[in-house]
């Protein structure tokens, strides 16, 4: 490993932190609460990214060595980060929705991180005759799809789209779910040009995970939307009740019989 890989990863983390200071500016949380949520996101992402590799190596799982070996997955890392935030908020009794503030910085961080994968020579695609094919020394002499760069373009595009949505209030409270669902769909498609083992109905393990994750976060989106609608309905009924009570309330001496 050269110095460029850790430098790129450090840049990804730095960019995410700096951007989050802007995207979470209006969040009504104290500094310590933001730190706690950030730590929850980081720890959850690291654990989620390693879990598939830990469970796939039974001996390494029992000895603990699997946690320190190579291998991480961004797909499960995103899910782990989401879960880590929810656990942190639960432990600190925070009810405020925070996902929108994470969507853009996470997308930018992943986009930069994929440049590190390209530099390191991992996460490449299948052989290709396309003019932009890249020869990766760790994968032989045949040009391959630079799937790491494809992902960089995808995540940067999502970051721009999510930023516009956040500024305009589109899909308010659901942006991180939109991002994870979109990435699951993207990753499902690009698995066809990645040299992964087919395990079930011609699909890779990542494709199976993409289906599960997309349905899971769609269900979470539906649940949150229902809760929001119920809350709005209750608030409306409460306001109507107060308005009716104020109309029936005597306004002066002439109103008494």
N, C-alpha and C positions, 0 to 999 in steps of 0.2 A: 504493500500500500504506500502510495506517495503522499506528500503533504497536501496535495490538492483536494483529495477526498475529504479529510476532516475540515479543511478550510471551507469547502462548499457547504458541508453540513452545518458548520457554525454560521455561515452566511444565511442559510435557510432559517435557522432558529432566530437569529438576530432580526431578520426581515419580518418574521411572524410577530415577534414581540413588539417591534416598532409600529407595525401596521395596526396591531390590536389596540394600541394606546389611542389610536384615532377612531377605530370602528366601535370601541366600547366606551367612548368618551361620555355618552349620555346615560350609561347604565348606572342606576342608583345603588351602587355597592361601595363599601369602604375599600381602602387599599389592601387591608389584610384579607378581606373576602375575595378580592380579585386574585391575590397571590395564592390563596387556598384553592380556588377553582383552577388556576393555571397549573398548580402542582398536580391536582387531580387529573387534569387533561393529559399532562406529560406522563405520569405514572401509568394511567390507563392505556395510553397509546403504546408505550413501551411493552407492557405486559401483553396487550392484544396482538401486537406485531410478532411477538415470539411464540405465542401459545400454539399455533398450528405445527410449528417445528418441534416444540417441546413434546407434544403428544404423539408426534410421528416417530419419535426415537425413544422407545420405552426404557432402554438401559440408561440413556442420557437423562431421561426424566427422573428415574429413581436416584441416580447419583447427583443430579443437579447440574451436570456438565452441559446439558442441552441449552440451559439459559445463557451460557457464555460462548456457545459456538456460533458460526456464521448462519445467517438466514433470518430475514424479517419480511413481513408482508404489510404493505401500506394499507391494503384493503381491510384487514382485521385491525390494523393500528387505528384507523379512523373510527371503527366501531368501539374499540377499547377506549379511545379518547373521549367519545361521547358518554360511554358508561362511567368513566372516571369523573367527568364533570357532574353527572347526576349524583354519584355517590358523595362527592365533595359538597354539593349543594344540600343534599339530604343531611349530611353530618353537621353542617352549619346552619340548618333550618332556613335556607334561602329559597324563596318562592319565585323570585324574579327570573324571567326567561332570559337566557344569555346566549343562545345558539347563534342568533344573527350576528353578534359581535365576533364570533369565532370563524364564521364561514370564509370570509375573504382572507384573513391572515393564514388560515390553515391551507387554503388552496395555493397561495403564493409560496408558502413554505414547502409544500409537496412538489410544486413545480421546480423550485430550485434544487430540492433534494434529488429529483430525478436526474439532474445534470451530474450529481455525484455518482449515481449509478452508471451513467454513461462513461464517466471518467474511470470508474473502477472496472468497468467491463462486465457488469452483471445485468440481469434482467433484460437481455437482448431477445430479438425475435428469431423467426425462422429464416432460412436462406431465401434470398430474393435476387432477381435480375434487374430491379429498378435502379436507376442511376444514383440514387442517394443511399444505396446499400452500404453498410460499414463492415469492415473486417475487424472482428474482435479477437485479439490474440488468444483469449481463453476459450474460444469456440471454434478454432480451426481457421482455415484460409478462405472460406466462402463468405462473400458479402451477406449480411443479414439486415433484417428490418431494425432500424434504430428505435425500438419501441419506447426507450427511455425518453427520446426527444419528442415522440408523438405525445407521450403523457405530459411533458412539459408544456407543449402547446395547448393541450386539453385543459390542464389545470389553470394556466394563465387566462385562457378564454373564460373559464368558469369564474375566476376571480373578478374579471371585468364585469361579467354579467351579474354576479352576485352583488357587486358594489353598486351597480345601477339600480338593482332591485331594492337594496337597502336604502339608498337615497330617496327612492320614490315610494317606499312603503309597500312594495309588492311582495306578496307571500310573507307578510310580517309574522315573525315567530317561527317560521318554517324553513329558513334559508339553509341551515346546516343539514336538515333532512333532505332538502332539494339537492344539495351538493353531494351527499353520500349516495342517494338514489341514482343521480346522474352518473357518478363515477362507477357504481356497480353495473349500470347498463353499458357504459363505455368499456369497462374492463371485460365484461362478458363477450363483447364483440371482438376486442383485440386479442383475446385468448386464442382465437383461430390462427393467429400469426405468431404465436409464442410456442416454443418447443416444450410444452408441459405434457405430462402423462395423462392419457385419457382413461378415466376410471369408471364412468357411468354414462351409458347411452351416448358415447362419443364425446362426452364433456370432461373438461379438466376439473380438478378439485376446486379451483378458483371460480369456475363458472357455476358450479353447484352453490358455492358460498355466495356468489353474486345474486343468484335467485333468492336465496334465503334472506340476505341482507336487504334487497330491494323490497320484498314483501314485508319484512319486519318494520322498516322505516316508513313504508306506506301506511301500515297499520298505526304506527305512532303518530303520523301526520293526521290520520282520520280521527284518532282519539283526541288529539289536541284541538282539532277543529270543532269537534262536538262539545268539548269542555268550554271552548270559547263562546260558541253559540248559546249554550245553556247559561253561561255567565252573563252574556249580553241580554238574554231574555229575562233573567231574574232582575237585572239592573233596570230594564225598561218597565217591568211590572212594578218594581219598587217606586220608580219615579211617578208612574201613573197613579199609584195608590196615594202617594204624598200629595199629588196635585188634586185628586178628588177630595181628600181630607181638608185641604186648605180651602176649597170651594164651599164645603159644607160647614166650616168653622164660622161661628158668628163674628161679624166684623165690627159691631158697635151696638149701642143701646137700642137703636131702632129695630134691630133684628130679633129682639126678644119679645115673645108674645105676652 
